[in-house]
């Protein structure tokens, strides 16, 4: 049940037409906007978490003095990807 509203959004007529042109069957513009808002929130939270992990990793490396060469990290990531691809087959 919806208990709050989002402020109305004024857009150019072309943007509204573009949004309406991609609606799924039975989907309303309101449904589309709510889904877009949820996706935007999730993306921003993921970005914030990514930045937090990166800054924490930087701080830990500075504290411990333990750093890794990019080539070593890339090789490990390639190995992990190859293993994951092999396992998914």
C-alpha positions in Angstrom: 0.0 0.0 0.0 1.3 3.4 -1.0 1.5 5.8 1.9 3.4 8.7 0.5 3.7 10.7 -2.8 6.6 11.9 -4.8 6.5 15.5 -6.0 5.2 15.8 -9.6 7.8 15.9 -12.2 7.7 18.5 -15.0 9.5 17.3 -18.2 9.8 18.2 -21.8 6.9 16.7 -23.9 9.5 14.7 -25.9 10.7 13.0 -22.7 7.2 12.0 -21.7 6.5 10.6 -25.2 9.8 8.6 -25.0 8.8 7.2 -21.6 5.3 6.3 -22.8 6.8 4.6 -25.9 8.6 2.0 -23.8 5.9 1.1 -21.4 5.1 -2.6 -21.2 1.6 -3.9 -21.7 -0.6 -2.8 -18.8 2.2 -0.7 -17.4 1.4 2.9 -16.4 3.7 5.8 -16.4 3.5 5.9 -12.6 4.6 2.2 -12.5 7.5 3.0 -14.8 8.6 6.0 -12.7 8.4 4.1 -9.5 10.5 1.3 -11.0 13.0 3.8 -12.3 13.2 5.5 -8.9 13.8 2.2 -7.1 16.5 1.3 -9.6 18.2 4.7 -9.2 18.2 4.3 -5.4 19.7 0.8 -5.6 22.4 2.0 -8.1 23.3 4.9 -5.9 23.5 2.7 -2.8 25.7 0.3 -4.6 28.0 3.2 -5.7 28.2 4.4 -2.1 29.0 1.0 -0.8 31.7 0.5 -3.5 33.3 3.8 -2.6 33.2 3.0 1.1 34.9 -0.4 0.5 37.5 1.3 -1.7 38.3 3.9 0.9 38.4 1.4 3.7 40.8 -0.8 1.6 43.0 2.3 0.9 43.1 3.1 4.6 44.0 -0.5 5.5 46.8 -0.5 2.9 48.2 2.7 4.2 48.0 1.3 7.8 49.6 -2.0 7.0 51.8 -1.0 4.2 50.6 -4.0 2.2 50.0 -3.1 -1.4 49.5 -5.3 -4.5 50.6 -4.6 -8.1 47.8 -4.1 -10.6 49.1 -7.0 -12.7 48.8 -9.4 -9.8 45.3 -8.3 -9.0 44.3 -8.6 -12.7 45.7 -12.0 -13.0 43.8 -13.2 -9.9 40.6 -11.7 -11.2 41.1 -13.4 -14.6 41.6 -16.7 -12.8 38.5 -16.2 -10.7 36.5 -15.3 -13.9 37.8 -18.4 -15.7 36.9 -20.6 -12.8 33.4 -19.1 -12.6 32.8 -19.5 -16.3 34.0 -23.1 -16.1 31.7 -23.9 -13.2 28.7 -22.4 -14.9 28.9 -24.8 -17.8 
